Amino acid sequence: MSVSNRTDKSEMSEGMGPDLPLKANTDEILVDHYVLHLNVDFDRSLFRSKVYIFATPVRPIATDNRGPNVAAVILDCKDIHVDSVEEIVLDSCFYVNDDPEANFRPFPDSFAQDVTKMPHLTTLDYVVDDWCVRISMNGNPTRYPRAICINYQSSPGGASVSWKRDQDGRVCCFTPGAWLNNRTLFPCQEPPVALATWEAHVRVPPGAVAVMSSDEEPEMHEDGCQLYRCRSRMKLPMSTFALAIGYWSVFDLDTGAGGSLARRTPRANDGPESTSGRDGYLYPRDGVDASDVRCRIVASPSVLDRASKELSAYVRKSLKAATGLLGPYPFRRLDLVILPRSFDCLGLASPNVTFLSQSLMAGDGSMLVHVGHELSHAWFGLLIGARDWTEEWLSEGFSTYLEDQIHAKAMQWSETEAEEWTRLRTFLRHRTLMTEMDNTDQDLQTLRPNGKRTETEGTEAVVTNGMNPNKAFTQVHYLKGFFLLKHLSDSVGTEQFVLFLKQFIIRHHGQLIRSQALLVYSQEPFQAFNVFFVFSYI
């Protein structure tokens, strides 16, 4: 590509403050599918990569008195070096009714292999800003490029990937759930409304393993290095993409012995049948029974034995308890990755894979309650997501409430024991919340936006306080959300409230929601308890 096609400039203003910009123009064009080729370079702490992006315009190109506006695909990214951007020639058979202006057909299983063989039609113009890359047609600014190949390289300082040493002193890397999600790993559309499927080819050194949030088992190929290929048919925001690479071992809870991350013979219910949510999610038809969820523990060899002894039995019990409370598990697999000591969260849930801190292995089971918290995110956070990221209480508040319910059932406590446990933890949470309310800015205490522009749809949107460093140290959304749900639970009784949550999941599965959805749905069962008064204070 000639240098004249590339432009770099700084767009972030000094006065932007703590809000995280979202530049992707999801109100004009939406990405349907990503094909990632990631080559890990542990020596330089970066990925040499390319990403194929397939997008569909949402509306016709806007016009004004000067004529049509420039048609551009704007992708969120940060701290990546783009080498080239090209348009791909696709056969008409990839589109509905063989019409290149129509939507894409479902992508075939062989697509990831076929796309690399397709000719590249033309070099595209692109501009790399501080927070995005803008791509447009060279010489034809009134047509959106539909199929794009971006060759790029990540930066060692990119916040989307942590490069660390594991408990055995060997190099590893993982996506830590950064405040800017995955935009330093690959260019993508960040807003939650940008639901897409993806495929990934991850090349790792011999002996290393790659764990990803795909809903299909990875295939492993060897050609000097190891190549992991996997695919996700579930349409989700790209912020849910998770990846971890390291020289780790695997323990399979199904067999009680060492396991593998390579694809195995599928179960009877692992077939292609799936159903679609109203906002485009795909998930296993009717979910998966707890006993049919494949569970594995992935950890450094020196940690794996301790992790398997402490987690194996509890994870199965916790999974059974969670599905008993909330319904069938939304995913087919649960890979638990024990990350290095540097991992600064107790847990991080993604589709089919959950990252855990080694702090959970306290030796006496006292920290295992947090496993239930991460499991409940499969329903609240993934199966049902927040349309606006500032309303994170819709996942964290629900999971904080449910972790006690799941833990009590997993431990098979009596009703009295469960009540004493909940009462103690509620007291401690209240003390923590009161302290935070006294020492936290008011902007960080609001559970749902009120009169501020926090929409995460369209061009030039922001995530309010998305870059506020104080936000990482607050639990307000966890705790205020918990106490709201605890109040409703106490109003009607725990058993009745859990039944309400199960019905709420059935009604809203596969949707991106706002707080109002809970308000509207709770009107009838909670009409005698002045739920409107409660919601006015969140």
Secondary structure, DSSP 8 states (H G I E B T S, - for coil): --GGGEEE-----GGGTT-EEE---TTTEEEEEEEEEEEEETTTTEEEEEEEEEEEESS---EETTEE---EEEEE--SEEEEEEEEE---GGGBGGG-TTS-B----TTHHHHHTTS-EEEE-EEEE-SSEEEEE-SS-TTS---EEEEEEEE-TT-TTSEEEE-TTS-EEEE----TTTTTTTS-B--STT-EEEEEEEEEE-TT-EEEE--SS--EEEESSSEEEEEEEEEEEEGGG--EEEES-EEEETTTTEE--SS-----TT-SS-EEE-TTS-EEETT-B-GGGSEEEEEE-HHHHHHHHHHHHHHHHHHHHHHHHHH-SBS-SEEEEEE--TT--SSEEEETTEEEE-GGG--SSSTTTHHHHHHHHTTTBTTTBEESSGGGTHHHHHHHHHHHHHHHHHHTT--HHHHHHHHHHHHHHHHHHHHHHHHHS-GGGT-SS--SS----SSTTEEETTTT-GGGGG--HHHHHHHHHHHHHHHHH-HHHHHHHHHHHHHHHTT-EE-HHHHHHHTTTTTGGGTHHHHHTT-
